[in-house]
Amino acid sequence: MKRNVLMKSAAGAFAAALMFTGCTGGNEVTDLVDEVTTEVEEVTTTEPEVTAEPEVTEEPEVDLLAFEPGTELVMSCGYNNAKTGMRFDAEVAGDGVTLADGVTYHTGDFKPTWVAVQDILGFTIDDQYAGDADKDNYVKWTADADTLASIDMFSGTAAQLQEGGAAGTVLNIAKYLDLMPNFKAFLDANPMVRMSLTGSIDGDDAGAIYGSPYFDGLDDIEKMPLMRADWVVKLLDGEGEFTADASDNTAAPVYQPYMPTSGKVEVDVVKADGSGVEKVTKDYDTAGNIIDKMNAAGSISGVEAVNMLRTYIDEAYAGYYGTNRSDLFIGQNAAWDADEMVALLRCVVANSATLNADGNKVQGLFSREEANNSRRADIYRLAGILFGVRGLESRQDFLFFDKDGNLHDARQEDATYAALLRMNDLVKEGLISADFIASTEDNNTKSENYIESDTGFMSYDYNQTQTIFNENGKLDADAGEKYMSVLIPVARWDDGTGEKFMRFTESWRGAKPGGWAIASHVADDENKLHACLKLIDYAYTYEGQVLLSFGPEAFRDDSTVDDFYGMPAISEQNYSDLWSLAKGNYTNFARQYLGSTLSFNKSQAFEMQCTTAVGKEGLNHVIKAISLGVISHPELEVQDNMFYTIVPTVLPTTDAQNDLLKGNADLNGSFSTSKLENNVFLNVIIRGTTAATDTDAGVAGADAAALISGDWNGAQYLQVKTEAWNNLLAYANGNF
């Protein structure tokens, strides 16, 4: 994979002993510095006569962004709640919290990262952030001219900042790129990122950038499927037949085959030892389709279902997996598809008595927070990779490119609703958690509840934050319990060159949909302007990226640099604090205690170092598959086949176009990822095909795409976005 241009070379001095093998917290780090002894022979020579050259005086380096020391910036920047701002709030600080630098921090104190930023760059911050979400924070400070005049920097969504730039309230920082060489170099090296930030292509603001972007990692996979691997082993592995003292019956079958029912399908897999790629065959002529066979059998015992799946794996893969059948799902050489997953879910749910010692009902698929649409949406995002549907994890709304570069909106595609109705089939069979289906504000089961109580099997989420359950007391490692990432499934994908059975993920890290902006009036105050620009440019230096990712020196070990990201190691005390203060959740710890990872270009190194051993095991499988081309993904640059090009996070639209887009109330309000607000995709999964005009139940089936395109002005939306993309591409081709 292409690496970030800010990666600092280890240059023969250091090699990584951290990446994917452990975190500093007590781990031994091997110093690979070679000692080189150079022997110098003593040579007697006659000194030549030297004519003295005139003394050369070097010109002092000019600071293009000089400002008065102590310049004050009034800022309202954070990450969507009071706990993740620049300063400690009461909930995090409590009676005082002592961190790895030996300092005890109290409510209202700047977090260590922002203490260091002010010391290093020489300005002071008047922090006015009150814990608002980006969208609300932006509205607060741009509501009227007087309020806006009182703030220098504020955070908002990328779309809001683009609108603010068009309205003249947000400063166009592209005008100052020559004063920010590090930020400029980053954009030059990442043209699609530059396109994602371009807010205007017209007039004096052509090529405008209206905010400093946030990258939660760049050019890496984001989310992936996770499974209770030990349960897969328990059900599928070993000689002979599976037996159990008790099991339930599977539900009456509803889900129908997605993969072929006859013939053979050849797919690429990574070899079990990770040394390369080989092909395996799914032989449906010999084994049949597992869903077809289970459906024909009707409602069967959990024991019978497991043995049917075992036989299918042996026959369909001609013994390739041997008695380690679980590798079909959890191995480096995994080749599972949607049908095989559904068959496994049927086995899991029907064998609760075997998998849960307390006899509690096991749930199949679940989301991280069952009463929060931003997490519940992961169920329809999973549908995208299961059934070969684009747009459900787009960087902007639900947009994606076809082969020829035409934009599509997944909300207006029949294939989307066909996939969602397949997920509804799982609901009808009881394979998606009951709390997902019946969630309310008072019924908000979370992933940690499922894992701790041994009642949840599979989700789709971030690796680090979810695999911490392996080491924070939720799972019993000594008993072999293991919750880990698995490879992306094989699905039917049509990339414009014909249908392929391959793996593809849209969950790819580009510019996040938010950022920090400079108020337009700051241009009139050179000191404030230079201080704001210096902060942005500093974030794109190596030192700045380290500080804004890891925190200050006391929180890291700068003597050790990994060769994958070129980043230092987290210090032992900081690693200990990660677990004692945030239960191993890197993201929460960094934002709430260190003040890092709030914006700018976060390195993934810190997160990877703090991933559990089990988390690294599964992630290594995924990374290996990506590096060998077994998993495809959108690229951060324009491709010949545009199917493989990531959609920019924002597209430049005019004021008139923005007014049109904001006026589409039905379209804008029907796909909310806020708490339990209306979301058509989730409604379809839960309720299935319903009347297209029934707002409460949502739209579904054949009615949906036509309704959204027509009555809900989806066609108009797509036309605006298409015009914006075509104009941006033409501008970029001539100017980037």
Secondary structure, 3 states (H helix, E strand, C coil): CCCCCCCCCCCCCCCCCCCCCCCCCCCCCCCCCCCCCCCCCCCCCCCCCCCCCCCCCCCCCCCCCCCCCCCEEEEECECCCHHHECECCHHHHCCCEECCCCCEECCCCECHHHHHHHHHHCCEEEECCCCCCHHHHHHHHHCCHHHHCCCCEEEEEHHHHHHHHHHCCECCHHHHHHHCHHHHHHHHHCHHHHHHHEEECCHHHCCEECCEECEECCCCECEEEEEEHHHHHHHHCCCCCCCCCCCCECCCCCCCCCCCCCCEEEEEEECCCCCCEEEEEEEHHHHCCHHHHHHHHCCCEHHHHHHHHHHHHHHHCCCCCCCCCCHHHHCCCCCCEHHHHHHHHHHHHHCHHHHCCCCCCCEEECCCECCCHHHHHHHHHHHHHHHCCCCCCCCCCCEEECCCCCEEEHHHCHHHHHHHHHHHHHHHCCCECHHHHCCECCECCEHHHHHHCCCEEEEEEEHHHHHHHHCCCCCCHHHCCCEEECCCCEEEEECCCCEEEEEECCCECCCCCEEEEEEHHHHHCHHHHHHHHHHHHHCCCHHHHHHHHHCCHHHEEEEEECCCCCCEEECHHHHHHHHHHHCCCHHHHHHHHHCCCCCCEECCHHHHHCCCHHHHHHHHHHHHHHHCCCEECCECCCCCCHHHECCCCCCCCCHHHHHHHHCCHHHHHCECCCCCCCEHHHHHHHHCCCCCCCCCCCCCHHHHHHHHHCCCCHHHHHHHHHHHHHHHHHHHHHHC
